[in-house]
Amino acid sequence: MSPRPAPPPDLAGRWLSKFFASHLAGERAASPRTISSYRDAIKLLLTWFRDAEQIPPEKLRLADIDRARVLRFLDWLEAERGCSASSRNQRLAVIKSFCRYTAVEQPDHLDQVTQILAIRQKNTPAPQLGHLTGDEVKALLAEPGTASPRAVRDTVLLALAYDTGARVQELCDLNVTDIRRGSPMTAVIHGKGSKVRYVPVMGPTAQLMGGYLDHRGRHPGVGAGIPRPARTRRRVHHRDLRPRRRRGQAQGDRERLRAAHTRHLPGLDPRLIPDHLARLARALTPGT
C-alpha cells in the first residue's frame, strides 16, 4: 500500500488556519469581533475563487492569490454584491493582512505579495459631522431626571458619554476601577481592537461622577449586604411560636431591603445635578 502523498506546502487553507489561530488570536490578541470580520472577508474570497475561478477552497494555493485575481474579486464585490467603497477597502485590508503574514512564512511568494500590497484603496467621502445646539444638549442631559437612583445613574452615564465621546458598548464595559480620581478625573475607555484610551473628564461631569460613586447604593439583590437573620441555637418546643417568628423575620428582611434601596442616593443632593448639567452643556456646546 503506497503512502498518501503529502499536501503541497503552499495550500492556502493550511496558512489560513494558522493566520486565524496563531496570528490573529495568538500574536495579535485580536478581539472576537475582529476575527469574525476577517473570517467573513476570507469567506467571500473563497466563494469567489470557487464560483468565478473554479478553484475549490481545499485546492486553493497561495500562488493563486495574485494581483490580477484580487482586483477582479474587488470589482465583483462592487458590481455583483453592491458593496460600497468602504466595504471594498475593508476586504482589501484583510487580504493584505493575510498576504503580509504569508510573506514571512513563505518568502518565495514575496514578489507576488508585494504586488498585492501595492493595490490602492478607493477614496471614500468624509462623513458630514454636525453638532447639537445648546438647547438640544440641555434637553438631552435633562431627559433621565433625578427621581430615582437609576435615573441619577442614567444622567451620569449620559453626561459621561457626551463628555468623552465613548460608544455605547464602551460605556457598558466601564467598571468603577476605570474611573480614576484626580485632577482632572480620567476615564479608561476600552475600545475596539483591545485599544485603551485615557480620556480626561470635564469639571461638571467629574462632580456628577464623583458624587454618584461616593453615594451610590448597593444593589438590593443577592449579596447586597443585607444580613441574614441570626439563627438561634436554643430549641423551640412550642410549635405555635414558629409561624410568628417567621413573620417577624420576613418583616425585618423587608425593612432592611427598603433601607438598602432608598429612593434617593444618600448624601447626593439631586437639586445640584441640573446646575452641573447646565455648566456641562455650556462647556460642550460650540459657540457658547
MORA-V751328 format. One record per residue. N is the residue number from 0. RES is the residue in one letter. BURIAL is # if it has 9 or more other ideal C-beta (glycine too) atoms within 8 Angstrom, else .. Layout:
# MORA-V751328
N_RES_BURIAL ; N_RES_BURIAL
This chain:
# MORA-V751328
0_M_. ; 1_S_. ; 2_P_. ; 3_R_. ; 4_P_. ; 5_A_. ; 6_P_. ; 7_P_. ; 8_P_. ; 9_D_# ; 10_L_# ; 11_A_# ; 12_G_# ; 13_R_# ; 14_W_# ; 15_L_# ; 16_S_. ; 17_K_# ; 18_F_# ; 19_F_# ; 20_A_# ; 21_S_. ; 22_H_# ; 23_L_# ; 24_A_# ; 25_G_. ; 26_E_. ; 27_R_. ; 28_A_. ; 29_A_# ; 30_S_. ; 31_P_. ; 32_R_. ; 33_T_# ; 34_I_# ; 35_S_. ; 36_S_# ; 37_Y_# ; 38_R_# ; 39_D_. ; 40_A_# ; 41_I_# ; 42_K_. ; 43_L_# ; 44_L_# ; 45_L_# ; 46_T_. ; 47_W_# ; 48_F_# ; 49_R_# ; 50_D_. ; 51_A_# ; 52_E_# ; 53_Q_. ; 54_I_. ; 55_P_. ; 56_P_# ; 57_E_. ; 58_K_. ; 59_L_# ; 60_R_# ; 61_L_# ; 62_A_. ; 63_D_# ; 64_I_# ; 65_D_# ; 66_R_# ; 67_A_. ; 68_R_# ; 69_V_# ; 70_L_# ; 71_R_# ; 72_F_# ; 73_L_# ; 74_D_. ; 75_W_# ; 76_L_# ; 77_E_# ; 78_A_. ; 79_E_. ; 80_R_. ; 81_G_. ; 82_C_. ; 83_S_. ; 84_A_# ; 85_S_. ; 86_S_# ; 87_R_# ; 88_N_# ; 89_Q_# ; 90_R_# ; 91_L_# ; 92_A_# ; 93_V_# ; 94_I_# ; 95_K_# ; 96_S_# ; 97_F_# ; 98_C_# ; 99_R_# ; 100_Y_# ; 101_T_# ; 102_A_# ; 103_V_. ; 104_E_. ; 105_Q_# ; 106_P_. ; 107_D_. ; 108_H_# ; 109_L_. ; 110_D_. ; 111_Q_# ; 112_V_# ; 113_T_# ; 114_Q_# ; 115_I_# ; 116_L_# ; 117_A_. ; 118_I_# ; 119_R_. ; 120_Q_. ; 121_K_. ; 122_N_. ; 123_T_. ; 124_P_. ; 125_A_. ; 126_P_. ; 127_Q_. ; 128_L_. ; 129_G_. ; 130_H_. ; 131_L_. ; 132_T_. ; 133_G_# ; 134_D_. ; 135_E_. ; 136_V_# ; 137_K_# ; 138_A_. ; 139_L_# ; 140_L_# ; 141_A_# ; 142_E_. ; 143_P_# ; 144_G_. ; 145_T_# ; 146_A_. ; 147_S_. ; 148_P_# ; 149_R_. ; 150_A_# ; 151_V_# ; 152_R_# ; 153_D_# ; 154_T_# ; 155_V_# ; 156_L_# ; 157_L_# ; 158_A_# ; 159_L_# ; 160_A_# ; 161_Y_# ; 162_D_# ; 163_T_# ; 164_G_. ; 165_A_# ; 166_R_. ; 167_V_. ; 168_Q_. ; 169_E_# ; 170_L_# ; 171_C_. ; 172_D_. ; 173_L_# ; 174_N_. ; 175_V_. ; 176_T_. ; 177_D_# ; 178_I_# ; 179_R_. ; 180_R_. ; 181_G_. ; 182_S_. ; 183_P_# ; 184_M_# ; 185_T_# ; 186_A_# ; 187_V_# ; 188_I_# ; 189_H_# ; 190_G_# ; 191_K_. ; 192_G_. ; 193_S_. ; 194_K_. ; 195_V_. ; 196_R_. ; 197_Y_. ; 198_V_# ; 199_P_. ; 200_V_# ; 201_M_# ; 202_G_. ; 203_P_# ; 204_T_# ; 205_A_# ; 206_Q_# ; 207_L_# ; 208_M_# ; 209_G_# ; 210_G_# ; 211_Y_# ; 212_L_# ; 213_D_. ; 214_H_# ; 215_R_# ; 216_G_# ; 217_R_. ; 218_H_. ; 219_P_# ; 220_G_. ; 221_V_. ; 222_G_. ; 223_A_# ; 224_G_. ; 225_I_# ; 226_P_. ; 227_R_. ; 228_P_. ; 229_A_. ; 230_R_. ; 231_T_. ; 232_R_. ; 233_R_. ; 234_R_. ; 235_V_. ; 236_H_. ; 237_H_. ; 238_R_. ; 239_D_. ; 240_L_. ; 241_R_. ; 242_P_. ; 243_R_. ; 244_R_# ; 245_R_. ; 246_R_. ; 247_G_. ; 248_Q_# ; 249_A_. ; 250_Q_. ; 251_G_# ; 252_D_# ; 253_R_. ; 254_E_. ; 255_R_# ; 256_L_# ; 257_R_. ; 258_A_. ; 259_A_# ; 260_H_. ; 261_T_# ; 262_R_. ; 263_H_# ; 264_L_# ; 265_P_. ; 266_G_. ; 267_L_# ; 268_D_. ; 269_P_. ; 270_R_. ; 271_L_. ; 272_I_# ; 273_P_. ; 274_D_. ; 275_H_# ; 276_L_# ; 277_A_# ; 278_R_# ; 279_L_# ; 280_A_# ; 281_R_# ; 282_A_# ; 283_L_# ; 284_T_# ; 285_P_. ; 286_G_. ; 287_T_.
